[in-house]
Amino acid sequence: MEPVLDLKIDLPPRGSRALLRSLHRQLRAAIVEGRLCAGLRLPSTRAFARTHGISRNSAIAAYDLLLSEGYVTTRPGGGTFVAQAVAHKKEPPASAPAANTRGRISAQWRDVRAWLGAETASRYRYDFALGLPEKSEFPFEVWRRLSARALRNLSKASATYAEAQGRAGLREAIAQHVSFARAVACNPDDVVVTSGAQQAFDLLARVLVTAGRTVVALEDPGYPPLRRAFVAAGAKVAAVPVDAGGIIVERLPRQARIVCVTPSHQFPLGMALSMQRRRSLLEFAQRQGALIIEDDYDSEFRHADRPVDALQTLDRDELVFYVGTFSKSLFPALRLGFVVAPGWARDALIAAKQAADWHSAVLAQDTLASFIAEGHLARHVRKMRRVYGGRRSALLEALAEHGRGRIEVIPSMSGLHLAVGLIPRISAAALAQRAAEAGVRVQALDPFAIAHPVPNAVAFGFGVIPAERIEAAVARLFKQVR
């Protein structure tokens, strides 16, 4: 197929002897400035001449000049291409930028290197990454079949934007799922579909935070991406320590108007919020006029017979926003999550979603709705509980054998990771660094701290490492302890 060159060419007046010079100069400038990128196939001389109303001889001459200077290359029978070796050098601005140009960016966005530094692909022989599920066990054939059906249905529908709140079928499926799996009391109208839990945090921050005034209490240590969403919205962050019973409610500042918690599986330490603390937290919110954001990120993977109820289940005053995600139960690339919101806040949340991206991808929503409604999600979660349970047991056995006298496993009965405290003479950060050099990824807890001393501990995720490789990985890890 003949390529189209979407490049404005200004031609000199007809009869001018400057045509070749003008063509050559404009094409060369477009290549040097990067507007025509390396490897791009140019139109044939015949097509170029026809498009711009010039003779083919003029087009051939311009291409030949570029070829002789090394700006383009040719392939026999393949056409003319922008040369790979041509460096793209951005021209300096016509005038020097004002000294305060950087100040045009809001303060919280001026240094985002730490925000964007997360690893996305494993380079480790043994990978105890946090927050990643096992993809090889996912029923992709079922997903492809449901996706094809959803696409056929979409082809028959009118071309229009979808509901910002989320597709009705998916909201109904989510309401039934969380009612069955987590005893969360809601109906489809209470659900707002988001592009993952991270967008849920961002939307809640937009709706609930008054920049420079609203105090948001966060668990310390806690989940950095959640913190960043509220910092970006201008919230005043208050770090609240946790202990074996979860967030210490007595340490919540009285001026806190939002409290963010992971009550079913504290991130990253792993304990569940005690029932006494749950009641105290709800009483604090009711008494102080505060709201609670419950991040229930991986609690469907229980490793005990009795499930831990969601905090939202105990709420009688419409104070809890329940945030869920399918990144752990399915896979992160799906980018679908949800908020179960109190009725009084729902319209504002939907408006914020529409302002952000109008709505999440319709094909993925419709596919997921069928995946849940037909029972595939429940079956997959049951299967993965067994898989992850086996890996967790293998990890505990390996830690008991190779870490004896040097570690203490922090109790945790759900989720995809375990936190392990180290004896004082072993530095968690140093151990994680030496382990990485030996091809083992574990996570020291230092990066999750806000203001309080973090436990000297490392976290082991068992979402992506096969059970049969865990013992060798732990053995190699503890060989790094000197």
C-alpha positions as CSV (number, residue, x, y, z in Angstrom):
1,M,0.0,0.0,0.0
2,E,1.4,3.4,-1.0
3,P,2.4,5.4,2.2
4,V,0.9,8.8,2.7
5,L,3.3,11.7,3.5
6,D,1.4,13.9,5.9
7,L,3.9,16.8,5.5
8,K,3.1,20.3,4.3
9,I,5.3,21.3,1.4
10,D,5.4,24.9,0.3
11,L,6.2,25.2,-3.4
12,P,7.8,28.3,-5.0
13,P,5.9,30.1,-7.8
14,R,5.5,28.1,-11.0
15,G,8.4,28.5,-13.4
16,S,10.8,29.2,-10.5
17,R,14.2,27.6,-10.8
18,A,14.2,27.2,-7.0
19,L,11.8,24.1,-7.0
20,L,14.5,21.5,-6.5
21,R,16.3,23.5,-3.8
22,S,13.0,24.1,-2.0
23,L,11.9,20.4,-2.0
24,H,15.3,19.3,-0.9
25,R,15.5,21.8,1.9
26,Q,12.1,21.1,3.3
27,L,12.5,17.3,3.2
28,R,15.9,17.4,4.8
29,A,14.7,19.7,7.6
30,A,11.8,17.4,8.3
31,I,14.2,14.4,8.6
32,V,16.7,16.3,10.8
33,E,14.0,17.7,13.1
34,G,12.4,14.2,13.5
35,R,9.1,15.0,11.8
36,L,10.0,12.2,9.4
37,C,11.3,9.5,11.7
38,A,14.1,7.0,11.0
39,G,12.8,4.0,9.1
40,L,9.8,5.8,7.7
41,R,9.0,4.7,4.1
42,L,8.5,7.7,1.8
43,P,6.0,7.8,-1.0
44,S,7.2,6.7,-4.4
45,T,8.5,9.6,-6.6
46,R,5.4,9.1,-8.8
47,A,3.0,9.4,-5.9
48,F,4.9,12.4,-4.4
49,A,4.8,14.2,-7.7
50,R,1.1,13.5,-8.2
51,T,0.3,14.7,-4.7
52,H,2.2,18.0,-5.0
53,G,1.5,18.7,-8.6
54,I,5.1,18.7,-9.8
55,S,6.9,16.7,-12.4
56,R,8.2,13.2,-11.5
57,N,11.7,14.3,-12.6
58,S,11.7,17.0,-9.9
59,A,10.7,14.4,-7.3
60,I,13.4,12.0,-8.4
61,A,16.0,14.7,-8.3
62,A,15.1,15.7,-4.7
63,Y,15.2,12.1,-3.5
64,D,18.5,11.5,-5.3
65,L,20.0,14.5,-3.5
66,L,18.8,13.2,-0.1
67,L,20.2,9.7,-1.0
68,S,23.6,11.2,-1.9
69,E,23.8,13.0,1.5
70,G,22.8,9.9,3.4
71,Y,19.4,11.2,4.6
72,V,17.5,8.3,2.9
73,T,18.3,4.8,1.8
74,T,16.7,2.6,-0.8
75,R,15.9,-1.1,-0.8
76,P,15.6,-2.9,-4.2
77,G,11.9,-3.3,-4.8
78,G,11.1,-1.9,-1.4
79,G,11.1,1.8,-1.8
80,T,12.9,4.8,-0.2
81,F,13.3,5.1,3.6
82,V,14.5,7.7,6.1
83,A,18.0,6.6,7.1
84,Q,18.4,5.1,10.6
85,A,21.7,6.8,11.2
86,V,20.4,10.3,10.8
87,A,20.4,12.0,14.3
88,H,17.4,13.9,15.4
89,K,18.7,17.1,16.8
90,K,16.0,19.3,18.4
91,E,16.5,22.9,17.5
92,P,17.0,25.3,20.4
93,P,14.0,27.6,21.1
94,A,14.0,30.9,19.3
95,S,14.3,32.8,22.6
96,A,15.4,31.7,26.0
97,P,12.6,30.4,28.3
98,A,11.6,32.5,31.2
99,A,13.4,31.7,34.5
100,N,10.2,30.6,36.2
101,T,9.1,28.2,33.4
102,R,9.4,25.2,35.8
103,G,7.0,27.0,38.1
104,R,4.2,26.6,35.6
105,I,4.0,23.0,36.7
106,S,2.1,22.4,40.0
107,A,4.6,21.7,42.8
108,Q,3.5,18.1,43.4
109,W,4.4,17.2,39.8
110,R,7.8,18.8,39.5
111,D,9.8,15.7,40.6
112,V,8.1,12.5,39.6
113,R,11.1,10.3,39.1
114,A,10.4,8.2,42.1
115,W,6.7,7.9,41.0
116,L,7.6,6.5,37.7
117,G,10.5,4.3,38.7
118,A,8.6,1.0,39.4
119,E,9.9,-2.1,37.6
120,T,7.4,-3.5,35.1
121,A,9.3,-6.6,33.9
122,S,11.3,-9.1,35.8
123,R,15.0,-9.4,35.4
124,Y,15.4,-11.9,38.3
125,R,15.9,-15.6,38.3
126,Y,13.7,-15.9,41.4
127,D,11.0,-13.3,41.6
128,F,9.1,-12.5,44.8
129,A,7.5,-9.4,43.3
130,L,4.7,-7.8,45.2
131,G,1.2,-7.3,43.7
132,L,1.6,-9.5,40.6
133,P,-0.7,-12.5,40.0
134,E,0.0,-15.7,38.1
135,K,-1.0,-15.1,34.5
136,S,-0.2,-18.6,33.2
137,E,-3.2,-20.1,35.0
138,F,-5.7,-17.6,33.5
139,P,-8.4,-19.1,31.2
140,F,-7.5,-17.0,28.2
141,E,-9.5,-19.2,25.8
142,V,-12.6,-18.4,27.7
143,W,-11.8,-14.7,27.8
144,R,-11.2,-14.7,24.0
145,R,-14.5,-16.4,23.4
146,L,-16.4,-13.9,25.6
147,S,-14.5,-11.0,24.1
148,A,-15.4,-12.1,20.5
149,R,-19.0,-12.3,21.5
150,A,-18.9,-8.8,23.1
151,L,-17.2,-7.4,20.0
152,R,-20.0,-8.9,17.8
153,N,-22.6,-7.3,20.0
154,L,-20.8,-4.0,19.8
155,S,-20.7,-4.1,16.0
156,K,-24.5,-4.1,16.1
157,A,-24.8,-1.1,18.5
158,S,-24.8,2.5,17.5
159,A,-21.5,4.4,17.7
160,T,-21.9,6.4,20.9
161,Y,-20.1,7.1,24.1
162,A,-21.0,4.7,27.0
163,E,-22.1,5.6,30.5
164,A,-19.4,7.2,32.6
165,Q,-20.5,5.2,35.6
166,G,-19.8,1.9,33.8
167,R,-21.7,-0.6,31.7
168,A,-24.9,-1.7,33.4
169,G,-24.1,-5.4,32.9
170,L,-20.7,-5.0,34.6
171,R,-22.1,-3.0,37.5
172,E,-24.7,-5.7,38.1
173,A,-22.1,-8.4,37.9
174,I,-19.8,-6.6,40.3
175,A,-22.6,-5.9,42.8
176,Q,-23.4,-9.6,42.9
177,H,-19.8,-10.6,43.1
178,V,-18.8,-8.4,46.0
179,S,-22.0,-9.4,47.8
180,F,-21.2,-13.1,47.5
181,A,-17.4,-12.9,48.0
182,R,-17.1,-10.1,50.5
183,A,-20.5,-9.5,52.0
184,V,-20.5,-5.9,50.7
185,A,-24.0,-4.6,50.7
186,C,-24.7,-2.7,47.4
187,N,-26.7,-2.7,44.3
188,P,-25.6,-1.9,40.7
189,D,-26.4,1.8,41.1
190,D,-23.8,2.0,44.0
191,V,-21.0,0.9,41.7
192,V,-18.7,3.2,39.7
193,V,-16.4,1.4,37.3
194,T,-12.8,2.8,37.1
195,S,-9.6,2.1,35.2
196,G,-8.1,0.1,38.0
197,A,-7.9,0.9,41.7
198,Q,-5.4,3.7,41.0
199,Q,-8.0,5.7,39.1
200,A,-10.5,5.1,41.9
201,F,-8.1,6.8,44.3
202,D,-7.5,9.6,42.0
203,L,-11.2,10.2,41.5
204,L,-11.9,10.1,45.2
205,A,-9.1,12.6,45.8
206,R,-10.6,14.9,43.2
207,V,-14.0,14.8,44.7
208,L,-13.2,14.8,48.4
209,V,-10.1,16.9,48.8
210,T,-9.9,20.6,49.1
211,A,-6.4,21.5,48.2
212,G,-4.3,22.8,51.1
213,R,-7.0,22.1,53.6
214,T,-8.2,18.5,53.7
215,V,-6.2,16.3,56.1
216,V,-5.9,12.7,54.9
217,A,-4.8,10.0,57.3
218,L,-2.7,7.2,55.8
219,E,-1.3,4.0,57.2
220,D,2.4,4.2,57.8
221,P,3.9,2.2,56.2
222,G,1.4,2.1,53.4
223,Y,0.8,2.0,49.7
224,P,2.8,4.7,47.9
225,P,0.5,5.1,44.8
226,L,-2.5,5.8,47.0
227,R,-0.5,8.4,48.8
228,R,0.6,10.0,45.6
229,A,-3.0,10.4,44.4
230,F,-3.9,12.4,47.4
231,V,-0.7,14.5,47.5
232,A,-1.4,15.3,43.8
233,A,-4.8,16.6,44.8
234,G,-3.2,18.9,47.4
235,A,-4.2,17.0,50.5
236,K,-2.3,17.4,53.8
237,V,-1.1,14.0,54.7
238,A,-1.0,12.7,58.2
239,A,1.0,9.5,58.7
240,V,-0.6,7.1,61.3
241,P,1.4,4.2,62.6
242,V,0.2,0.6,62.6
243,D,0.8,-2.3,64.9
244,A,-0.2,-6.0,65.1
245,G,-3.9,-4.9,65.2
246,G,-3.7,-2.6,62.2
247,I,-3.9,1.2,62.1
248,I,-3.8,2.7,65.6
249,V,-7.1,4.5,65.7
250,E,-6.1,6.5,68.8
251,R,-3.3,8.1,66.8
252,L,-5.6,9.5,64.2
253,P,-5.5,13.3,64.2
254,R,-8.9,14.9,65.2
255,Q,-8.7,17.1,62.0
256,A,-8.5,14.1,59.7
257,R,-11.4,14.2,57.2
258,I,-10.4,11.1,55.2
259,V,-8.9,7.9,56.5
260,C,-7.4,5.4,54.0
261,V,-7.0,1.9,55.2
262,T,-6.3,-1.7,54.0
263,P,-8.3,-3.5,56.7
264,S,-8.4,-7.0,55.3
265,H,-4.7,-7.3,54.5
266,Q,-2.6,-4.3,55.6
267,F,-0.2,-3.2,52.9
268,P,2.7,-4.1,53.2
269,L,2.8,-5.7,56.6
270,G,-0.2,-8.1,56.1
271,M,-2.1,-8.1,59.3
272,A,-5.9,-7.7,59.4
273,L,-7.5,-4.8,61.2
274,S,-8.9,-6.1,64.5
275,M,-12.7,-6.1,65.0
276,Q,-12.3,-3.7,68.0
277,R,-10.3,-1.3,65.8
278,R,-12.9,-1.5,63.0
279,R,-15.6,-0.4,65.4
280,S,-13.4,2.3,66.8
281,L,-12.5,3.6,63.3
282,L,-16.2,3.8,62.3
283,E,-17.0,5.6,65.6
284,F,-14.2,8.0,64.9
285,A,-15.5,8.8,61.4
286,Q,-19.1,9.3,62.7
287,R,-17.9,11.5,65.6
288,Q,-15.5,13.6,63.6
289,G,-17.4,13.8,60.3
290,A,-14.7,11.9,58.5
291,L,-14.8,9.5,55.6
292,I,-13.1,6.1,55.1
293,I,-11.6,4.7,51.9
294,E,-11.3,1.0,52.1
295,D,-8.7,-0.5,49.8
296,D,-9.6,-4.2,49.5
297,Y,-6.9,-5.1,47.0
298,D,-6.3,-8.9,47.3
299,S,-8.5,-10.2,50.1
300,E,-10.3,-12.7,47.9
301,F,-7.3,-15.0,48.3
302,R,-7.9,-16.2,51.8
303,H,-5.7,-18.7,53.5
304,A,-8.0,-19.4,56.5
305,D,-11.5,-20.9,56.7
306,R,-13.2,-17.8,58.1
307,P,-13.3,-14.8,55.8
308,V,-12.6,-11.3,57.2
309,D,-15.6,-9.1,56.6
310,A,-15.1,-5.9,54.6
311,L,-15.2,-2.7,56.7
312,Q,-18.0,-1.4,54.4
313,T,-20.2,-4.3,55.7
314,L,-20.2,-2.7,59.2
315,D,-20.9,0.8,58.0
316,R,-24.4,2.1,58.8
317,D,-23.8,5.8,58.2
318,E,-22.6,5.9,54.5
319,L,-19.1,6.8,55.5
320,V,-17.1,4.1,53.7
321,F,-16.0,4.1,50.1
322,Y,-15.1,0.5,49.1
323,V,-12.4,0.2,46.4
324,G,-11.9,-3.1,44.6
325,T,-9.8,-4.2,41.7
326,F,-9.4,-7.1,39.2
327,S,-5.7,-6.6,38.9
328,K,-5.0,-9.4,41.4
329,S,-7.9,-11.8,40.7
330,L,-7.4,-11.5,36.9
331,F,-4.4,-9.5,35.6
332,P,-3.1,-5.9,35.9
333,A,-3.2,-5.1,32.2
334,L,-7.0,-5.4,32.3
335,R,-7.1,-2.0,34.0
336,L,-10.6,-2.3,35.6
337,G,-11.5,-1.6,39.1
338,F,-14.5,-0.1,40.9
339,V,-15.8,2.0,43.8
340,V,-18.8,1.1,45.9
341,A,-19.8,4.6,46.8
342,P,-22.4,6.1,49.3
343,G,-25.4,7.4,47.5
344,W,-24.8,11.0,48.5
345,A,-21.4,11.0,46.7
346,R,-22.1,8.9,43.6
347,D,-23.1,11.7,41.2
348,A,-19.9,13.7,42.0
349,L,-17.8,10.6,41.5
350,I,-19.4,9.8,38.1
351,A,-18.9,13.4,37.0
352,A,-15.2,13.2,38.0
353,K,-14.9,9.9,36.0
354,Q,-16.4,11.6,33.0
355,A,-14.0,14.5,33.3
356,A,-11.1,12.1,33.6
357,D,-11.6,9.8,30.6
358,W,-15.4,9.7,30.0
359,H,-15.6,5.9,30.5
360,S,-13.5,2.8,30.7
361,A,-13.0,0.6,27.6
362,V,-16.4,-0.9,26.7
363,L,-15.1,-4.1,25.1
364,A,-13.2,-5.0,28.3
365,Q,-16.2,-4.1,30.5
366,D,-18.6,-6.3,28.5
367,T,-16.2,-9.2,28.4
368,L,-15.6,-9.0,32.2
369,A,-19.4,-8.7,32.8
370,S,-19.9,-12.1,31.1
371,F,-16.8,-13.6,32.7
372,I,-18.3,-12.8,36.2
373,A,-22.0,-13.5,35.4
374,E,-21.2,-17.0,33.9
375,G,-19.2,-18.0,37.0
376,H,-15.7,-18.0,35.4
377,L,-14.3,-15.5,37.9
378,A,-15.5,-17.5,40.9
379,R,-14.0,-20.6,39.5
380,H,-10.8,-18.9,38.7
381,V,-10.5,-17.4,42.2
382,R,-11.2,-20.8,43.8
383,K,-8.5,-22.4,41.6
384,M,-6.0,-19.7,42.4
385,R,-6.6,-19.9,46.1
386,R,-5.3,-23.4,45.9
387,V,-2.3,-22.4,43.8
388,Y,-1.4,-19.5,46.0
389,G,-2.1,-21.5,49.1
390,G,0.5,-24.1,48.0
391,R,3.1,-21.4,47.3
392,R,2.5,-19.7,50.6
393,S,3.0,-23.1,52.4
394,A,6.2,-23.7,50.4
395,L,7.4,-20.2,51.4
396,L,6.7,-20.7,55.1
397,E,8.5,-24.1,55.1
398,A,11.5,-22.6,53.3
399,L,11.6,-19.7,55.7
400,A,11.4,-22.0,58.7
401,E,14.3,-24.1,57.3
402,H,16.7,-21.4,56.1
403,G,15.8,-18.4,58.2
404,R,15.7,-20.2,61.6
405,G,16.8,-17.8,64.4
406,R,17.1,-14.9,62.0
407,I,13.5,-14.0,61.0
408,E,9.9,-13.7,62.3
409,V,7.0,-14.1,59.9
410,I,4.4,-11.4,60.4
411,P,1.0,-13.2,60.7
412,S,-1.2,-12.8,57.6
413,M,-4.1,-14.9,56.5
414,S,-4.9,-13.5,53.1
415,G,-3.4,-12.0,50.0
416,L,-0.4,-12.6,47.8
417,H,2.5,-11.7,50.0
418,L,4.1,-12.2,53.4
419,A,6.2,-9.8,55.4
420,V,9.1,-11.2,57.3
421,G,10.9,-9.3,60.1
422,L,14.7,-9.7,60.4
423,I,16.9,-9.8,63.5
424,P,18.4,-6.3,64.2
425,R,21.9,-7.1,62.9
426,I,20.5,-7.9,59.4
427,S,19.6,-4.8,57.4
428,A,16.5,-5.3,55.2
429,A,17.6,-2.8,52.6
430,A,21.1,-4.3,52.4
431,L,19.7,-7.8,52.2
432,A,17.3,-6.9,49.4
433,Q,20.2,-5.3,47.5
434,R,22.5,-8.3,47.9
435,A,19.6,-10.6,47.0
436,A,19.0,-8.7,43.8
437,E,22.7,-9.1,42.8
438,A,22.2,-12.8,43.4
439,G,19.1,-12.9,41.1
440,V,16.4,-12.9,43.9
441,R,13.9,-10.1,44.1
442,V,12.5,-9.3,47.6
443,Q,11.2,-5.9,48.7
444,A,12.6,-4.1,51.8
445,L,9.8,-2.1,53.5
446,D,11.7,1.2,53.7
447,P,10.1,2.7,50.6
448,F,6.6,2.3,52.1
449,A,7.4,4.4,55.1
450,I,6.1,8.0,55.4
451,A,7.1,9.4,58.8
452,H,7.5,6.7,61.3
453,P,10.3,4.1,61.6
454,V,9.6,1.2,59.4
455,P,10.0,-2.4,60.6
456,N,13.3,-4.0,59.7
457,A,11.5,-6.4,57.3
458,V,11.3,-7.7,53.8
459,A,8.2,-8.7,51.8
460,F,7.9,-11.9,49.7
461,G,5.3,-11.9,47.0
462,F,4.3,-15.4,45.8
463,G,2.1,-14.4,42.9
464,V,4.5,-15.2,40.1
465,I,7.1,-17.6,41.5
466,P,6.3,-21.3,41.1
467,A,6.0,-23.4,44.3
468,E,8.8,-25.7,43.2
469,R,11.3,-22.8,42.9
470,I,10.6,-21.2,46.3
471,E,12.9,-23.4,48.4
472,A,15.9,-22.8,46.2
473,A,15.1,-19.0,46.1
474,V,15.0,-18.7,49.9
475,A,18.1,-20.8,50.3
476,R,20.0,-18.4,47.9
477,L,18.6,-15.4,49.6
478,F,19.8,-16.4,53.1
479,K,23.3,-17.2,51.7
480,Q,23.6,-13.4,51.4
481,V,23.3,-12.9,55.1
482,R,26.7,-12.4,56.7
